[in-house]
Amino acid sequence: MNIILKNQINKSLPIQVTKKAAKQILFLLKKDKDSSGVTIQLKKSGCAGFKYVLKIKKKIKNSDYIFMTKSIKFIIPKKLIPQLYTTKIDFIQTGLNNSFIFTNTKHTSICGCGESFNIENIET
């Protein structure tokens, strides 16, 4: 695993980002002039355990790791990096609804409605 500390940028992101997702993330980052990048978090949720949260991040902590892909700066907490390998982020639009979709081969179970999941070797 090739990881680097704050203020050093790594081009080897532990996730894949589709063109549609990258376009939407760049749009959101452009709207927020104070953003430093985007972060991915796992939040306890639903019947299966967790959900992904994609957020605009204003400040970078010394403990954060920075990855660049498709002109997007991903700021990821160290403890989350192992769970993100094999994750793919996509963006879908259906009528007036749109959302980011996360798929990950490390999911051990997914709830019936698809809103939450459990993942192997998770640290909370």
C-alpha positions as CSV (number, residue, x, y, z in Angstrom):
1,M,0.0,0.0,0.0
2,N,1.5,3.3,-1.0
3,I,0.2,6.0,1.3
4,I,1.6,9.5,2.1
5,L,1.0,12.1,4.7
6,K,-0.6,15.5,4.5
7,N,0.7,18.0,1.9
8,Q,2.2,15.1,-0.1
9,I,-0.1,14.0,-2.9
10,N,-0.4,10.4,-3.9
11,K,-1.8,9.5,-7.3
12,S,-2.7,5.9,-6.2
13,L,-6.2,6.3,-4.8
14,P,-7.6,3.2,-3.0
15,I,-10.9,3.7,-4.9
16,Q,-12.1,4.1,-8.5
17,V,-14.2,7.1,-9.5
18,T,-16.3,6.9,-12.7
19,K,-16.4,9.9,-15.1
20,K,-20.0,10.7,-14.0
21,A,-19.0,10.7,-10.3
22,A,-15.9,12.8,-11.0
23,K,-17.9,15.3,-13.0
24,Q,-20.4,15.7,-10.2
25,I,-17.7,15.9,-7.4
26,L,-15.8,18.6,-9.4
27,F,-19.1,20.5,-9.8
28,L,-19.7,20.4,-6.1
29,L,-16.2,21.4,-5.2
30,K,-16.3,24.4,-7.7
31,K,-19.5,25.7,-5.9
32,D,-17.7,25.7,-2.6
33,K,-14.7,28.1,-2.9
34,D,-13.4,27.3,0.6
35,S,-13.1,23.6,0.0
36,S,-9.8,21.7,0.4
37,G,-11.2,18.6,-1.2
38,V,-13.6,15.8,-0.6
39,T,-13.6,13.2,2.2
40,I,-15.2,9.8,2.5
41,Q,-16.5,8.7,5.8
42,L,-18.3,5.6,7.2
43,K,-21.3,6.4,9.3
44,K,-23.3,3.9,11.5
45,S,-26.6,3.6,9.8
46,G,-29.5,1.3,8.9
47,C,-30.0,-2.4,9.6
48,A,-26.8,-3.7,8.1
49,G,-24.5,-1.3,10.0
50,F,-22.9,1.4,7.9
51,K,-23.3,3.8,5.0
52,Y,-20.8,5.9,3.0
53,V,-20.8,9.7,3.4
54,L,-19.1,11.9,0.8
55,K,-18.5,15.4,2.2
56,I,-16.7,18.6,1.2
57,K,-13.8,19.1,3.5
58,K,-12.7,22.6,4.6
59,K,-9.6,21.8,6.6
60,I,-7.0,19.0,6.4
61,K,-5.8,17.4,9.6
62,N,-2.2,16.2,10.0
63,S,-3.6,12.6,10.4
64,D,-5.4,12.8,7.0
65,Y,-4.0,11.2,3.8
66,I,-4.4,12.9,0.5
67,F,-5.0,11.2,-2.8
68,M,-5.5,12.8,-6.3
69,T,-7.5,11.4,-9.1
70,K,-9.3,13.1,-12.0
71,S,-8.3,16.5,-10.6
72,I,-10.1,15.7,-7.3
73,K,-8.3,15.8,-4.0
74,F,-9.6,13.0,-1.7
75,I,-8.8,13.6,2.0
76,I,-9.2,10.2,3.7
77,P,-8.7,9.3,7.4
78,K,-5.9,6.7,7.8
79,K,-8.1,4.1,9.5
80,L,-10.6,4.0,6.6
81,I,-8.1,3.4,3.8
82,P,-8.0,-0.5,4.1
83,Q,-11.8,-0.6,3.9
84,L,-11.9,1.5,0.7
85,Y,-9.7,-0.7,-1.5
86,T,-12.0,-2.2,-4.2
87,T,-14.6,0.6,-3.8
88,K,-16.0,2.2,-6.9
89,I,-17.9,5.5,-6.8
90,D,-20.5,6.2,-9.5
91,F,-23.1,8.9,-9.9
92,I,-26.6,8.1,-11.2
93,Q,-29.5,10.3,-12.2
94,T,-33.0,8.9,-12.5
95,G,-35.6,11.6,-13.3
96,L,-35.2,14.3,-10.7
97,N,-33.4,12.0,-8.3
98,N,-29.6,11.7,-8.2
99,S,-27.1,10.0,-5.9
100,F,-23.6,8.7,-5.5
101,I,-23.4,4.9,-5.6
102,F,-20.6,3.0,-3.7
103,T,-19.8,-0.6,-4.6
104,N,-17.2,-2.5,-2.7
105,T,-16.3,-6.2,-2.8
106,K,-15.4,-6.1,0.9
107,H,-19.1,-5.7,1.9
108,T,-20.1,-8.8,3.9
109,S,-23.8,-8.0,3.9
110,I,-26.2,-5.3,2.5
111,C,-29.6,-4.5,3.8
112,G,-32.7,-5.2,1.8
113,C,-33.3,-1.6,0.7
114,G,-29.6,-1.1,-0.2
115,E,-29.1,1.8,2.1
116,S,-26.6,0.3,4.5
117,F,-23.9,-2.5,4.5
118,N,-21.5,-4.3,6.8
119,I,-17.8,-4.5,5.8
120,E,-15.0,-6.8,6.8
121,N,-12.4,-5.7,9.3
122,I,-14.1,-2.4,10.2
123,E,-12.7,-0.2,12.9
124,T,-15.1,2.3,14.5
